[in-house]
Amino acid sequence: MPICHSPASHAPEIGSTRFTALAAPSTGSQEASVWRVEIPAGTEPLPHELTREELIVVLSGTARVSLSGTIDEVGSGGVIVVPPGTPFSLTAAGSDPLVALAFLPVGGQARLPGQEPFTPPWAR
């Protein structure tokens, strides 16, 4: 069983959102990818879909999530379940940054509107 120590670097940022790969095929995981997401307050959400179910655990701050056009807020300790093929976006609500852990099965991909699916670098 691989041990994945705290990473020394972050994956490329998208805008001001930072993704830190914690476990992925590149680090020895065979079934799931896990990464830390840090979204500063005031960041515009990026609408997208996923090809597999994603779980997002809010560690701190409050998430403003849009799932199929329904908007809700989720606080620390809450979990967001994103079904595959569902229009989705996530941002920080209020003045505090959002910090969360995301879990995606290996092989899961993201799809931006009008584009082909791709595997995010932090999930490879």
C-alpha positions in Angstrom: 0.0 0.0 0.0 1.6 3.3 -1.0 2.0 6.1 1.5 1.5 9.6 0.0 3.3 12.2 2.1 2.3 15.8 2.0 2.9 17.2 -1.5 5.7 19.8 -2.0 3.9 21.6 -4.8 0.5 22.3 -6.2 -1.0 21.5 -9.6 -1.5 24.4 -11.9 -4.1 26.8 -10.7 -7.2 27.6 -12.6 -7.7 31.4 -12.1 -7.2 31.8 -8.4 -8.3 28.3 -7.4 -5.5 26.1 -6.1 -5.6 22.3 -6.5 -3.2 20.0 -4.5 -3.1 16.4 -5.5 -3.0 14.1 -2.5 -3.6 10.7 -4.1 -3.9 9.7 -7.7 -2.6 7.1 -10.1 0.6 9.1 -10.4 1.1 8.6 -6.6 0.1 4.9 -6.5 -3.7 5.1 -6.0 -5.6 2.6 -8.2 -9.2 3.3 -7.5 -9.6 7.0 -6.4 -8.1 10.4 -6.8 -8.2 12.8 -3.8 -7.2 16.5 -3.9 -7.4 19.6 -1.8 -9.3 22.6 -3.3 -8.7 26.1 -2.1 -11.0 28.8 -3.5 -10.5 32.4 -2.4 -13.5 34.5 -1.5 -14.8 36.4 -4.5 -13.8 33.8 -7.1 -16.2 33.4 -10.0 -17.5 29.8 -10.3 -16.5 27.7 -13.3 -19.5 25.7 -14.6 -18.6 22.1 -15.6 -19.8 18.5 -15.5 -18.1 15.3 -14.5 -18.2 11.9 -16.1 -18.2 10.1 -12.7 -19.6 10.9 -9.3 -17.5 13.3 -7.3 -17.6 13.8 -3.6 -16.6 17.2 -2.0 -16.1 17.5 1.7 -16.0 21.1 3.0 -13.2 21.5 5.5 -13.5 25.2 6.2 -15.4 28.2 4.9 -18.8 27.9 3.2 -19.3 26.5 -0.3 -21.8 28.0 -2.7 -22.7 25.1 -5.0 -24.9 25.0 -8.1 -26.2 21.6 -9.1 -28.5 21.5 -12.2 -29.3 25.2 -11.5 -30.2 24.7 -7.9 -28.0 26.8 -5.6 -27.3 25.9 -2.0 -24.6 26.7 0.6 -22.7 24.0 2.5 -20.7 24.6 5.6 -17.7 22.9 7.2 -18.2 19.2 7.6 -20.9 19.1 4.9 -20.5 16.9 1.8 -21.5 17.7 -1.8 -22.4 14.7 -4.0 -22.1 15.6 -7.7 -23.8 13.1 -9.9 -22.2 12.4 -13.3 -23.4 14.5 -16.2 -24.9 17.2 -13.9 -24.1 20.9 -14.6 -22.1 22.0 -11.5 -20.1 24.9 -10.1 -18.5 25.6 -6.8 -17.2 28.8 -5.2 -16.7 30.3 -1.7 -19.6 32.0 -0.1 -19.0 35.1 2.0 -15.7 36.6 2.9 -13.7 33.5 3.9 -11.9 31.2 1.5 -13.4 27.7 0.8 -11.1 24.7 1.6 -12.4 21.2 0.6 -11.3 17.7 -0.2 -12.5 16.2 -3.5 -12.8 12.5 -4.3 -13.2 11.2 -7.9 -12.9 7.6 -9.1 -9.9 6.9 -11.3 -11.0 7.5 -14.9 -13.4 10.2 -14.0 -13.1 13.3 -16.2 -14.3 16.9 -16.2 -16.1 18.6 -19.1 -16.3 22.3 -19.7 -19.4 23.6 -21.6 -19.0 22.8 -25.4 -15.6 21.0 -24.9 -14.4 17.4 -24.8 -13.9 15.6 -21.4 -10.4 15.7 -20.0 -8.6 14.3 -16.9 -7.6 17.2 -14.6 -3.8 17.2 -13.8 -4.5 16.7 -10.1 -6.4 13.4 -10.8 -3.8 11.8 -13.0 
